Amino acid sequence: MDDSKLSRMHVRGIILRNKPDWTVIEAANSAELYGKLDESDIHIAIIDFNMPGDNGLEAAARLLQAKPDIRVAIITANAQDSVVSGIRALGAAFMPKPLEEEQMARFLTAASLPRRPSSNDGAGNNGTGGGAG
């Protein structure tokens, strides 16, 4: 989600170069994003922090409330401690602008891996198990 068409095209290009079999769904603002939640099976969200309406933190929080298993990255040129700590408090990845393809590729790879079970999953392994097998 980014209000800049150019930024959305840039992110789309990075995603499809690294994950060519993925489907990319774009949203220009938070209202458009929320509207696409019901019609799409979204697994990963890359959200710009500075947006009209809900900012990136607000949109990510609402998105995670609706779909707790989604992986979120927030991109921003605003690297103030309060912004970065807010992003991390949500469990989202922080990606500074200008966006580097290598950093985005690492996020995409990590986000596509299965989540490790947490101690709340009832697996009884305190989050130390899991992984691809």
Helices and strands as residue ranges (DSSP letters): H 5-18, H 30-37, E 44-48, H 56-66, E 71-76, H 81-89, E 93-96, H 101-112, G 119-121
